[in-house]
């Protein structure tokens, strides 16, 4: 029977949140008739957690598979596909695995992969995906000619289901792991303080309209007061004003905080694609016609150099009052 297989990547002993988000998307597809939802994960310890998040069957691969390069995953994925009969594969668009595993899997199965999808639906029993095109200026829908349909999504694209401890499911073992032909020479982690951008409930982001890289100091101060993180537009990162690891947008990170404060950001579609899931958007911009102002829930039309210092002082007063 057809079904949906979710690839659950593990890092530092934990399943990446994007796997839970994809399980939520898979359950929606299942409700439309896509069949049962299964998950492939390295290590027995994560099986029940995946069932609680929506998996009907969990295929447990050797724990040693965690952290391996994409080619080491291929035998395990093929085994899970053979056992489950799934004709849809969902995986996270991660630099550590998904960006390489998706195309490699598509090549071996003579099909295609749809990267960075933003919507999924079933139509006449086949998967139809929506993804950005033309640099994020438009969206296109795609279907698959091949039997196996593969789609990847960036973190925070879909909503994860709340864990349900009462859910039951099957756990099956897959004793398959490939020998990677890739040698990792070194791994360097980017050191960061405070909340991770992707996990932040508050994001304060700056764009090229700041006019000066030193202005990010103000944004950092505000973000710290609000227990949030600092983001930047692609233009600001391209100018070297802020690290690329903090870029929000189609070619950067996707965020969906409760509060997104956009400072001097015009609102190019490329940037909007990475923060459109924000629940409340506040724009601080001199241009009343800026796209960010138009989509914002609240907008302050003025020079940020006047607005931010006053806002920061007010936040400090409120925090001092408890």
Secondary structure, DSSP 8 states (H G I E B T S, - for coil): --EEEEEE-EETTEE-HHHHHHHHHHHHHIIIII-EEEEEEESGGGHHHHHHTT-SEEEEE-GGGTT--HHHHHHHHHHHHHHH---EEEEE--TTTHHHHHHHHHHHTT--EE-SEEEEEEETTEEEEEEEEGGGTEEEEE--SSSSEEEEE-TTSS------TT---EEEE-------S------------SS-GGG-SEEEEE-GGG-SGGGHHHHHHHHHHTT-EEEE-HHHHHTTSS-GGGBBSTTSB----SEEEEES----HHHHTTTTT-SEEEEEES-TT-HHHHH-SEEEES-HHHHHHHHHHHHHHHHHT-
